[in-house]
Amino acid sequence: MIDKKTYLSRWADTYKHDLTENIMAFWLQHGWDRKHGGVYTCLNRDGTLMDTTKSVWFQGRFAFVCAFAYNNVEHRQEWLDAAKNTIDFFEKYCFDADGHMYFSVTKDGRPLRKRRYVFSETFAAIALSEYAIATGDKHYAQRALDIFHDLQRFLNTPGYLEPKFEPDVELQSHSIVMILINVGSRIRAVINDPVLTQQIDESVEKLRRYFMHPEFKALLETVGPNGEFIDTNMTRAINPGHCIETAWFLMEEARYRNWDKQLLDTALTVFNWSWEWGWDKQYGGIINFRDCKNLPPQDYSQDMKFWWPQCEAIIASLYAYLATDDDEYLYRHRQISEWTYAHFPDKDFGEWFGYLHRDGTVAQPAKGNLFKGPFHIPRMMAKCYSLCNDILNKI
């Protein structure tokens, strides 16, 4: 049996040290574009720049992480400066005239691509709200809320966003439902507009009614308009990491509501189901995709180990232990943490590899692209530093 105080203290120290001296240091040195503003993410293993294309998702994500680390780990002025610099960049260059954000831009902010999604807006909104907490400047909080209203308008106006499928194909996606829980929560931390809690309530209800399927003990990524299970390769997909991320978003909301039992039960059910689907009993780690009928998954990366599902499982296991005092969740934390730290950190050049084969060997060594960059890893470290201390304060 582990000594819990020693264990949690060690991990709190590890998270803080890794965040401050490794992850944030790597991206501030190699990714932050002090000339044009914003952040580059297409970096090779040693941090050298491979492509100057800027992911708009990551302008918001990097600004959020810088402010979140400032608010929750250490008041480093450089982090706050980088957040402000990146916010200024996306505010100036990353919105089209209609208020909808681009997906990618050039190094100096010229638009390259616009997509049908509103994830760029969600990340910009949480960056602005977190920066408002750091600075006390309510202008940024109001701007976050305005973007939230815009993305709701985009989602709820028929025909505004280009449909993913032909009109006769009616499907619902888990992605936007889950992300709006976190967005509402992060903005509400600085400006308590009732529309935010209303959005969270609606998302929770959709998760329960449509996406949670007890017959498979799974939260599905795609369902019919009334939650119908559709028996195709695509709609049988389970993304364990994504579901585990949803689980800790729900735990966070349950905590905000004084550990609301019904909400916590939903969160733990999703986490338990998704851990069972995701944990690789042969090699360890969280696997990318499963099929709810145990048929061969369609996605080409189905048996790989990506960086971000491991991060979500680390957060969720600590959150579940904080909520329940059940040693099973602390055991899960130990399992996923030991496997992750044995395989992902790059001991030679810093930061983490992002893409591993199923057995934990490196598939490709780049530190970033348009989808991997300074978000999941530093968010995990900052969040888990706080969670470890919250648990220690209970013991």
C-alpha positions as a LaTeX table, in Angstrom:
\begin{tabular}{lrrr}
\hline
Residue & $x$ (\AA) & $y$ (\AA) & $z$ (\AA) \\
\hline
Met1 & 0.00 & 0.00 & 0.00 \\
Ile2 & 1.41 & 3.37 & $-0.99$ \\
Asp3 & 1.81 & 6.22 & 1.47 \\
Lys4 & $-0.76$ & 8.60 & 0.02 \\
Lys5 & 0.75 & 11.81 & 1.34 \\
Thr6 & 4.17 & 10.96 & $-0.01$ \\
Tyr7 & 2.73 & 9.78 & $-3.32$ \\
Leu8 & 0.59 & 12.87 & $-3.91$ \\
Ser9 & 3.30 & 15.27 & $-2.73$ \\
Arg10 & 5.76 & 13.70 & $-5.14$ \\
Trp11 & 3.38 & 14.00 & $-8.04$ \\
Ala12 & 2.48 & 17.60 & $-7.17$ \\
Asp13 & 6.18 & 18.48 & $-7.22$ \\
Thr14 & 6.65 & 16.58 & $-10.50$ \\
Tyr15 & 3.76 & 18.36 & $-12.20$ \\
Lys16 & 4.97 & 21.78 & $-11.14$ \\
His17 & 8.58 & 21.14 & $-12.11$ \\
Asp18 & 7.70 & 19.59 & $-15.47$ \\
Leu19 & 5.28 & 22.37 & $-16.30$ \\
Thr20 & 7.56 & 25.26 & $-15.40$ \\
Glu21 & 10.99 & 23.94 & $-16.37$ \\
Asn22 & 10.15 & 21.66 & $-19.29$ \\
Ile23 & 6.83 & 22.11 & $-21.09$ \\
Met24 & 6.25 & 25.86 & $-20.78$ \\
Ala25 & 9.95 & 26.57 & $-21.22$ \\
Phe26 & 10.02 & 24.54 & $-24.45$ \\
Trp27 & 7.08 & 26.35 & $-26.03$ \\
Leu28 & 8.10 & 29.81 & $-24.90$ \\
Gln29 & 11.54 & 29.26 & $-26.40$ \\
His30 & 10.58 & 27.53 & $-29.61$ \\
Gly31 & 6.91 & 28.22 & $-30.27$ \\
Trp32 & 6.10 & 31.74 & $-29.12$ \\
Asp33 & 6.39 & 34.10 & $-32.10$ \\
Arg34 & 7.60 & 37.33 & $-30.58$ \\
Lys35 & 7.88 & 38.99 & $-33.99$ \\
His36 & 4.39 & 38.50 & $-35.40$ \\
Gly37 & 2.57 & 37.42 & $-32.24$ \\
Gly38 & 0.89 & 34.15 & $-31.39$ \\
Val39 & 2.40 & 30.70 & $-31.34$ \\
Tyr40 & 3.86 & 28.25 & $-33.85$ \\
Thr41 & 3.10 & 24.58 & $-33.21$ \\
Cys42 & 4.66 & 22.74 & $-36.17$ \\
Leu43 & 7.92 & 21.96 & $-34.40$ \\
Asn44 & 10.39 & 19.14 & $-34.93$ \\
Arg45 & 11.75 & 17.03 & $-32.09$ \\
Asp46 & 14.39 & 19.60 & $-31.13$ \\
Gly47 & 12.00 & 22.54 & $-31.41$ \\
Thr48 & 13.08 & 23.72 & $-34.84$ \\
Leu49 & 10.28 & 25.14 & $-36.97$ \\
Met50 & 8.96 & 22.86 & $-39.74$ \\
Asp51 & 6.04 & 24.97 & $-40.98$ \\
Thr52 & 5.03 & 28.56 & $-40.21$ \\
Thr53 & 1.31 & 27.81 & $-40.63$ \\
Lys54 & $-0.46$ & 28.79 & $-37.43$ \\
Ser55 & $-3.29$ & 26.71 & $-36.02$ \\
Val56 & $-6.05$ & 29.05 & $-34.84$ \\
Trp57 & $-7.14$ & 26.40 & $-32.34$ \\
Phe58 & $-3.75$ & 26.77 & $-30.72$ \\
Gln59 & $-3.76$ & 30.52 & $-30.55$ \\
Gly60 & $-6.64$ & 30.20 & $-28.10$ \\
Arg61 & $-5.27$ & 27.07 & $-26.46$ \\
Phe62 & $-1.80$ & 28.52 & $-25.85$ \\
Ala63 & $-3.22$ & 31.78 & $-24.47$ \\
Phe64 & $-5.49$ & 29.76 & $-22.19$ \\
Val65 & $-2.68$ & 27.54 & $-20.91$ \\
Cys66 & $-0.40$ & 30.51 & $-20.22$ \\
Ala67 & $-3.10$ & 32.25 & $-18.19$ \\
Phe68 & $-4.27$ & 29.01 & $-16.54$ \\
Ala69 & $-0.74$ & 28.18 & $-15.40$ \\
Tyr70 & $-0.36$ & 31.75 & $-14.13$ \\
Asn71 & $-3.60$ & 31.48 & $-12.16$ \\
Asn72 & $-3.09$ & 28.00 & $-10.74$ \\
Val73 & 0.63 & 27.28 & $-10.45$ \\
Glu74 & 2.88 & 30.33 & $-10.37$ \\
His75 & 2.61 & 34.04 & $-11.17$ \\
Arg76 & 5.22 & 34.21 & $-13.91$ \\
Gln77 & 4.99 & 37.46 & $-15.84$ \\
Glu78 & 6.34 & 35.84 & $-19.00$ \\
Trp79 & 3.33 & 33.51 & $-19.08$ \\
Leu80 & 0.94 & 36.43 & $-18.76$ \\
Asp81 & 2.81 & 38.37 & $-21.44$ \\
Ala82 & 2.61 & 35.40 & $-23.81$ \\
Ala83 & $-1.12$ & 35.06 & $-23.15$ \\
Lys84 & $-1.73$ & 38.73 & $-23.93$ \\
Asn85 & 0.47 & 38.62 & $-27.03$ \\
Thr86 & $-1.40$ & 35.60 & $-28.37$ \\
Ile87 & $-4.82$ & 37.03 & $-27.56$ \\
Asp88 & $-3.87$ & 40.20 & $-29.43$ \\
Phe89 & $-2.82$ & 38.09 & $-32.41$ \\
Phe90 & $-6.03$ & 36.09 & $-32.67$ \\
Glu91 & $-8.22$ & 39.12 & $-32.04$ \\
Lys92 & $-6.49$ & 41.03 & $-34.84$ \\
Tyr93 & $-6.13$ & 38.29 & $-37.44$ \\
Cys94 & $-8.20$ & 35.17 & $-36.74$ \\
Phe95 & $-11.81$ & 36.37 & $-37.08$ \\
Asp96 & $-13.53$ & 36.65 & $-40.44$ \\
Ala97 & $-15.90$ & 39.57 & $-41.08$ \\
Asp98 & $-18.89$ & 37.43 & $-40.07$ \\
Gly99 & $-17.39$ & 36.73 & $-36.63$ \\
His100 & $-16.58$ & 33.11 & $-37.46$ \\
Met101 & $-12.93$ & 32.22 & $-36.85$ \\
Tyr102 & $-10.47$ & 30.69 & $-39.26$ \\
Phe103 & $-8.86$ & 27.28 & $-38.81$ \\
Ser104 & $-5.36$ & 28.27 & $-39.91$ \\
Val105 & $-3.49$ & 31.45 & $-40.84$ \\
Thr106 & $-0.01$ & 32.38 & $-42.05$ \\
Lys107 & 2.73 & 33.47 & $-39.67$ \\
Asp108 & 1.67 & 37.11 & $-40.08$ \\
Gly109 & $-2.04$ & 36.37 & $-39.81$ \\
Arg110 & $-3.29$ & 36.07 & $-43.38$ \\
Pro111 & $-6.16$ & 33.55 & $-43.59$ \\
Leu112 & $-5.44$ & 30.13 & $-45.06$ \\
Arg113 & $-8.43$ & 27.95 & $-44.21$ \\
Lys114 & $-11.87$ & 28.19 & $-42.68$ \\
Arg115 & $-13.77$ & 25.10 & $-41.54$ \\
Arg116 & $-17.37$ & 24.33 & $-40.56$ \\
Tyr117 & $-16.54$ & 23.87 & $-36.88$ \\
Val118 & $-16.61$ & 26.34 & $-33.99$ \\
Phe119 & $-13.75$ & 24.88 & $-31.96$ \\
Ser120 & $-11.55$ & 27.89 & $-32.71$ \\
Glu121 & $-14.19$ & 30.02 & $-30.98$ \\
Thr122 & $-14.39$ & 27.73 & $-27.96$ \\
Phe123 & $-10.65$ & 27.96 & $-27.35$ \\
Ala124 & $-10.57$ & 31.72 & $-27.89$ \\
Ala125 & $-13.38$ & 32.12 & $-25.36$ \\
Ile126 & $-11.67$ & 30.13 & $-22.60$ \\
Ala127 & $-8.41$ & 32.00 & $-23.26$ \\
Leu128 & $-10.14$ & 35.36 & $-22.80$ \\
Ser129 & $-11.96$ & 34.24 & $-19.66$ \\
Glu130 & $-8.79$ & 32.85 & $-18.08$ \\
Tyr131 & $-6.88$ & 36.03 & $-18.93$ \\
Ala132 & $-9.68$ & 38.05 & $-17.33$ \\
Ile133 & $-9.21$ & 36.04 & $-14.12$ \\
Ala134 & $-5.45$ & 36.66 & $-14.24$ \\
Thr135 & $-5.72$ & 40.40 & $-14.80$ \\
Gly136 & $-9.07$ & 41.35 & $-13.30$ \\
Asp137 & $-9.94$ & 43.08 & $-16.58$ \\
Lys138 & $-13.65$ & 42.42 & $-17.14$ \\
His139 & $-13.40$ & 43.54 & $-20.77$ \\
Tyr140 & $-11.89$ & 40.16 & $-21.58$ \\
Ala141 & $-14.65$ & 38.34 & $-19.68$ \\
Gln142 & $-17.33$ & 40.16 & $-21.67$ \\
Arg143 & $-15.49$ & 39.44 & $-24.90$ \\
Ala144 & $-15.43$ & 35.72 & $-23.97$ \\
Leu145 & $-19.18$ & 35.80 & $-23.36$ \\
Asp146 & $-19.78$ & 37.59 & $-26.67$ \\
Ile147 & $-17.85$ & 34.88 & $-28.53$ \\
Phe148 & $-19.86$ & 32.25 & $-26.67$ \\
His149 & $-23.08$ & 33.88 & $-27.88$ \\
Asp150 & $-21.71$ & 34.01 & $-31.41$ \\
Leu151 & $-20.82$ & 30.32 & $-31.48$ \\
Gln152 & $-24.26$ & 29.45 & $-30.16$ \\
Arg153 & $-25.75$ & 31.52 & $-32.98$ \\
Phe154 & $-23.59$ & 29.73 & $-35.54$ \\
Leu155 & $-24.65$ & 26.34 & $-34.19$ \\
Asn156 & $-28.35$ & 27.18 & $-33.94$ \\
Thr157 & $-28.85$ & 29.00 & $-37.24$ \\
Pro158 & $-29.87$ & 26.46 & $-39.89$ \\
Gly159 & $-27.56$ & 26.57 & $-42.87$ \\
Tyr160 & $-25.01$ & 28.89 & $-41.31$ \\
Leu161 & $-22.38$ & 26.19 & $-40.87$ \\
Glu162 & $-21.79$ & 24.00 & $-43.88$ \\
Pro163 & $-23.26$ & 20.54 & $-43.14$ \\
Lys164 & $-20.85$ & 17.64 & $-42.76$ \\
Phe165 & $-23.16$ & 15.23 & $-44.57$ \\
Glu166 & $-25.96$ & 15.44 & $-47.09$ \\
Pro167 & $-29.28$ & 16.86 & $-45.78$ \\
Asp168 & $-30.94$ & 13.46 & $-45.44$ \\
Val169 & $-28.19$ & 12.26 & $-43.08$ \\
Glu170 & $-29.08$ & 13.34 & $-39.54$ \\
Leu171 & $-26.40$ & 12.72 & $-36.93$ \\
Gln172 & $-25.30$ & 14.21 & $-33.62$ \\
Ser173 & $-21.68$ & 14.54 & $-32.52$ \\
His174 & $-20.37$ & 14.15 & $-28.98$ \\
Ser175 & $-17.55$ & 16.66 & $-29.58$ \\
Ile176 & $-19.46$ & 19.92 & $-29.51$ \\
Val177 & $-21.74$ & 18.74 & $-26.69$ \\
Met178 & $-18.82$ & 17.96 & $-24.38$ \\
Ile179 & $-16.70$ & 21.01 & $-25.20$ \\
Leu180 & $-19.54$ & 23.40 & $-24.36$ \\
Ile181 & $-19.58$ & 22.04 & $-20.80$ \\
Asn182 & $-15.99$ & 23.12 & $-20.32$ \\
Val183 & $-16.43$ & 26.42 & $-22.15$ \\
Gly184 & $-19.46$ & 27.32 & $-20.05$ \\
Ser185 & $-17.61$ & 26.39 & $-16.88$ \\
Arg186 & $-14.48$ & 28.38 & $-17.71$ \\
Ile187 & $-16.37$ & 31.56 & $-18.67$ \\
Arg188 & $-18.68$ & 31.25 & $-15.65$ \\
Ala189 & $-15.60$ & 31.34 & $-13.41$ \\
Val190 & $-15.27$ & 35.03 & $-14.23$ \\
Ile191 & $-18.73$ & 36.17 & $-15.37$ \\
Asn192 & $-21.80$ & 34.36 & $-14.03$ \\
Asp193 & $-24.35$ & 34.71 & $-16.81$ \\
Pro194 & $-27.30$ & 32.26 & $-16.47$ \\
Val195 & $-26.95$ & 31.24 & $-20.13$ \\
Leu196 & $-23.70$ & 29.45 & $-19.25$ \\
Thr197 & $-25.22$ & 27.12 & $-16.67$ \\
Gln198 & $-28.18$ & 26.62 & $-18.99$ \\
Gln199 & $-25.79$ & 25.47 & $-21.72$ \\
Ile200 & $-24.07$ & 23.08 & $-19.32$ \\
Asp201 & $-27.43$ & 21.64 & $-18.24$ \\
Glu202 & $-28.45$ & 21.13 & $-21.87$ \\
Ser203 & $-25.16$ & 19.41 & $-22.70$ \\
Val204 & $-25.40$ & 17.10 & $-19.68$ \\
Glu205 & $-28.95$ & 16.16 & $-20.63$ \\
Lys206 & $-27.87$ & 15.40 & $-24.21$ \\
Leu207 & $-25.02$ & 13.22 & $-22.99$ \\
Arg208 & $-27.35$ & 11.21 & $-20.79$ \\
Arg209 & $-30.24$ & 10.96 & $-23.22$ \\
Tyr210 & $-28.44$ & 10.48 & $-26.52$ \\
Phe211 & $-24.79$ & 9.48 & $-26.19$ \\
Met212 & $-24.62$ & 7.17 & $-23.17$ \\
His213 & $-25.57$ & 3.66 & $-24.30$ \\
Pro214 & $-25.78$ & 1.19 & $-21.39$ \\
Glu215 & $-26.26$ & $-1.74$ & $-23.79$ \\
Phe216 & $-22.61$ & $-1.25$ & $-24.79$ \\
Lys217 & $-21.46$ & 0.37 & $-21.53$ \\
Ala218 & $-20.14$ & 3.12 & $-23.74$ \\
Leu219 & $-20.47$ & 6.78 & $-24.58$ \\
Leu220 & $-20.66$ & 6.89 & $-28.38$ \\
Glu221 & $-19.11$ & 9.61 & $-30.52$ \\
Thr222 & $-21.91$ & 9.78 & $-33.09$ \\
Val223 & $-25.60$ & 8.95 & $-32.77$ \\
Gly224 & $-28.86$ & 9.63 & $-34.57$ \\
Pro225 & $-31.01$ & 12.74 & $-33.94$ \\
Asn226 & $-32.81$ & 11.03 & $-31.05$ \\
Gly227 & $-29.80$ & 9.15 & $-29.79$ \\
Glu228 & $-30.40$ & 6.14 & $-32.02$ \\
Phe229 & $-27.59$ & 3.65 & $-32.30$ \\
Ile230 & $-26.63$ & 3.39 & $-35.98$ \\
Asp231 & $-24.83$ & 0.21 & $-36.97$ \\
Thr232 & $-22.03$ & 1.48 & $-39.24$ \\
Asn233 & $-18.26$ & 1.53 & $-38.85$ \\
Met234 & $-18.24$ & 5.27 & $-38.11$ \\
Thr235 & $-21.11$ & 5.31 & $-35.63$ \\
Arg236 & $-19.92$ & 2.29 & $-33.65$ \\
Ala237 & $-16.76$ & 4.21 & $-32.73$ \\
Ile238 & $-15.73$ & 4.75 & $-29.12$ \\
Asn239 & $-13.01$ & 7.30 & $-28.44$ \\
Pro240 & $-11.99$ & 6.43 & $-24.86$ \\
Gly241 & $-9.77$ & 9.47 & $-24.34$ \\
His242 & $-12.50$ & 11.83 & $-25.48$ \\
Cys243 & $-15.02$ & 10.17 & $-23.19$ \\
Ile244 & $-12.62$ & 10.32 & $-20.24$ \\
Glu245 & $-12.15$ & 14.03 & $-20.89$ \\
Thr246 & $-15.93$ & 14.42 & $-20.79$ \\
Ala247 & $-15.96$ & 12.53 & $-17.49$ \\
Trp248 & $-13.67$ & 14.99 & $-15.73$ \\
Phe249 & $-15.56$ & 17.96 & $-17.18$ \\
Leu250 & $-18.64$ & 16.45 & $-15.51$ \\
Met251 & $-16.72$ & 15.89 & $-12.26$ \\
Glu252 & $-15.66$ & 19.51 & $-12.28$ \\
Glu253 & $-19.27$ & 20.62 & $-12.71$ \\
Ala254 & $-20.41$ & 18.23 & $-9.98$ \\
Arg255 & $-17.81$ & 19.77 & $-7.67$ \\
Tyr256 & $-19.05$ & 23.29 & $-8.52$ \\
Arg257 & $-22.51$ & 22.09 & $-7.45$ \\
Asn258 & $-21.26$ & 20.82 & $-4.08$ \\
Trp259 & $-20.59$ & 17.35 & $-5.44$ \\
Asp260 & $-24.06$ & 16.90 & $-6.90$ \\
Lys261 & $-24.61$ & 13.15 & $-6.56$ \\
Gln262 & $-26.52$ & 12.56 & $-9.79$ \\
Leu263 & $-23.99$ & 14.46 & $-11.84$ \\
Leu264 & $-21.06$ & 12.75 & $-10.13$ \\
Asp265 & $-22.65$ & 9.34 & $-10.74$ \\
Thr266 & $-22.94$ & 10.19 & $-14.44$ \\
Ala267 & $-19.30$ & 11.29 & $-14.53$ \\
Leu268 & $-18.03$ & 8.16 & $-12.79$ \\
Thr269 & $-20.14$ & 5.91 & $-15.01$ \\
Val270 & $-18.64$ & 7.50 & $-18.13$ \\
Phe271 & $-15.14$ & 7.27 & $-16.67$ \\
Asn272 & $-15.53$ & 3.62 & $-15.62$ \\
Trp273 & $-17.01$ & 2.55 & $-18.95$ \\
Ser274 & $-14.36$ & 4.44 & $-20.91$ \\
Trp275 & $-11.44$ & 3.18 & $-18.81$ \\
Glu276 & $-12.60$ & $-0.38$ & $-19.43$ \\
Trp277 & $-12.73$ & 0.23 & $-23.18$ \\
Gly278 & $-9.56$ & 2.29 & $-23.31$ \\
Trp279 & $-6.98$ & 0.75 & $-20.98$ \\
Asp280 & $-4.74$ & $-1.57$ & $-22.99$ \\
Lys281 & $-4.41$ & $-4.66$ & $-20.82$ \\
Gln282 & $-1.57$ & $-6.01$ & $-22.94$ \\
Tyr283 & 0.73 & $-2.99$ & $-23.28$ \\
Gly284 & $-0.73$ & $-0.34$ & $-20.98$ \\
Gly285 & $-1.89$ & 3.16 & $-21.84$ \\
Ile286 & $-5.14$ & 4.43 & $-23.32$ \\
Ile287 & $-5.79$ & 3.19 & $-26.83$ \\
Asn288 & $-7.22$ & 5.48 & $-29.51$ \\
Phe289 & $-10.39$ & 3.84 & $-30.80$ \\
Arg290 & $-12.62$ & 0.87 & $-30.08$ \\
Asp291 & $-15.73$ & $-0.49$ & $-31.77$ \\
Cys292 & $-18.73$ & $-0.89$ & $-29.47$ \\
Lys293 & $-19.43$ & $-4.35$ & $-30.98$ \\
Asn294 & $-15.76$ & $-5.30$ & $-30.77$ \\
Leu295 & $-15.49$ & $-5.28$ & $-34.56$ \\
Pro296 & $-12.29$ & $-3.93$ & $-36.20$ \\
Pro297 & $-12.28$ & $-0.12$ & $-35.80$ \\
Gln298 & $-12.25$ & 1.92 & $-38.99$ \\
Asp299 & $-9.78$ & 4.62 & $-38.03$ \\
Tyr300 & $-6.24$ & 4.05 & $-39.29$ \\
Ser301 & $-4.76$ & 5.14 & $-35.94$ \\
Gln302 & $-7.09$ & 2.89 & $-33.97$ \\
Asp303 & $-4.43$ & 1.03 & $-31.98$ \\
Met304 & $-1.98$ & 3.89 & $-31.45$ \\
Lys305 & $-1.32$ & 5.74 & $-28.20$ \\
Phe306 & $-1.66$ & 9.50 & $-28.56$ \\
Trp307 & $-0.46$ & 11.96 & $-25.93$ \\
Trp308 & $-3.76$ & 13.58 & $-25.04$ \\
Pro309 & $-5.91$ & 10.59 & $-23.93$ \\
Gln310 & $-3.22$ & 9.76 & $-21.37$ \\
Cys311 & $-3.42$ & 13.31 & $-20.04$ \\
Glu312 & $-7.21$ & 13.14 & $-19.72$ \\
Ala313 & $-7.00$ & 9.82 & $-17.86$ \\
Ile314 & $-4.47$ & 11.26 & $-15.42$ \\
Ile315 & $-6.76$ & 14.19 & $-14.62$ \\
Ala316 & $-9.90$ & 12.05 & $-14.39$ \\
Ser317 & $-8.35$ & 9.51 & $-12.04$ \\
Leu318 & $-7.24$ & 12.22 & $-9.59$ \\
Tyr319 & $-10.59$ & 13.99 & $-9.85$ \\
Ala320 & $-12.44$ & 10.74 & $-9.17$ \\
Tyr321 & $-10.27$ & 10.04 & $-6.14$ \\
Leu322 & $-10.87$ & 13.55 & $-4.81$ \\
Ala323 & $-14.61$ & 13.00 & $-5.21$ \\
Thr324 & $-14.88$ & 9.50 & $-3.78$ \\
Asp325 & $-11.79$ & 8.58 & $-1.69$ \\
Asp326 & $-11.97$ & 5.26 & $-3.54$ \\
Asp327 & $-8.48$ & 3.77 & $-3.76$ \\
Glu328 & $-9.33$ & 2.21 & $-7.14$ \\
Tyr329 & $-9.00$ & 5.65 & $-8.72$ \\
Leu330 & $-5.66$ & 6.32 & $-7.09$ \\
Tyr331 & $-4.52$ & 2.95 & $-8.43$ \\
Arg332 & $-5.65$ & 3.99 & $-11.90$ \\
His333 & $-3.71$ & 7.21 & $-11.51$ \\
Arg334 & $-0.61$ & 5.20 & $-10.71$ \\
Gln335 & $-1.15$ & 2.87 & $-13.68$ \\
Ile336 & $-1.66$ & 5.59 & $-16.26$ \\
Ser337 & 0.98 & 7.93 & $-14.83$ \\
Glu338 & 3.72 & 5.33 & $-14.69$ \\
Trp339 & 3.01 & 4.16 & $-18.23$ \\
Thr340 & 2.77 & 7.70 & $-19.60$ \\
Tyr341 & 5.94 & 8.97 & $-17.95$ \\
Ala342 & 7.83 & 5.86 & $-19.06$ \\
His343 & 6.99 & 6.42 & $-22.74$ \\
Phe344 & 6.08 & 10.00 & $-23.70$ \\
Pro345 & 8.68 & 12.43 & $-22.25$ \\
Asp346 & 11.65 & 13.14 & $-24.54$ \\
Lys347 & 14.64 & 12.97 & $-22.22$ \\
Asp348 & 17.01 & 14.41 & $-24.85$ \\
Phe349 & 15.17 & 17.45 & $-26.21$ \\
Gly350 & 12.38 & 18.07 & $-23.69$ \\
Glu351 & 8.60 & 18.13 & $-24.05$ \\
Trp352 & 6.74 & 14.93 & $-25.01$ \\
Phe353 & 6.42 & 12.78 & $-28.07$ \\
Gly354 & 2.85 & 12.81 & $-29.32$ \\
Tyr355 & 2.41 & 9.65 & $-31.35$ \\
Leu356 & 3.32 & 6.17 & $-30.19$ \\
His357 & 2.68 & 2.73 & $-31.57$ \\
Arg358 & 0.55 & 0.43 & $-29.46$ \\
Asp359 & 3.59 & $-1.05$ & $-27.70$ \\
Gly360 & 4.81 & 2.41 & $-26.67$ \\
Thr361 & 7.55 & 2.86 & $-29.26$ \\
Val362 & 7.73 & 6.27 & $-30.95$ \\
Ala363 & 5.83 & 6.47 & $-34.24$ \\
Gln364 & 7.14 & 9.92 & $-35.19$ \\
Pro365 & 9.19 & 12.32 & $-33.08$ \\
Ala366 & 7.83 & 15.81 & $-33.91$ \\
Lys367 & 6.72 & 17.88 & $-30.94$ \\
Gly368 & 3.87 & 19.60 & $-32.68$ \\
Asn369 & 1.64 & 20.13 & $-35.69$ \\
Leu370 & $-1.73$ & 21.82 & $-36.26$ \\
Phe371 & $-3.32$ & 19.50 & $-33.65$ \\
Lys372 & $-0.59$ & 18.84 & $-31.09$ \\
Gly373 & 0.92 & 21.74 & $-29.23$ \\
Pro374 & 0.92 & 23.44 & $-25.82$ \\
Phe375 & $-2.49$ & 22.47 & $-24.45$ \\
His376 & $-3.31$ & 18.98 & $-23.16$ \\
Ile377 & 0.04 & 18.34 & $-21.46$ \\
Pro378 & 0.41 & 21.70 & $-19.65$ \\
Arg379 & $-3.31$ & 21.78 & $-18.81$ \\
Met380 & $-2.96$ & 18.32 & $-17.26$ \\
Met381 & 0.07 & 19.35 & $-15.23$ \\
Ala382 & $-1.48$ & 22.56 & $-13.94$ \\
Lys383 & $-4.79$ & 20.87 & $-13.16$ \\
Cys384 & $-3.20$ & 17.87 & $-11.47$ \\
Tyr385 & $-0.89$ & 20.08 & $-9.41$ \\
Ser386 & $-4.03$ & 21.69 & $-8.00$ \\
Leu387 & $-5.87$ & 18.39 & $-7.57$ \\
Cys388 & $-2.98$ & 16.78 & $-5.70$ \\
Asn389 & $-2.92$ & 19.72 & $-3.30$ \\
Asp390 & $-6.70$ & 19.62 & $-2.91$ \\
Ile391 & $-6.52$ & 15.93 & $-1.96$ \\
Leu392 & $-3.58$ & 16.53 & 0.40 \\
Asn393 & $-5.60$ & 19.21 & 2.16 \\
Lys394 & $-8.32$ & 16.60 & 2.80 \\
Ile395 & $-6.03$ & 13.91 & 4.18 \\
\hline
\end{tabular}
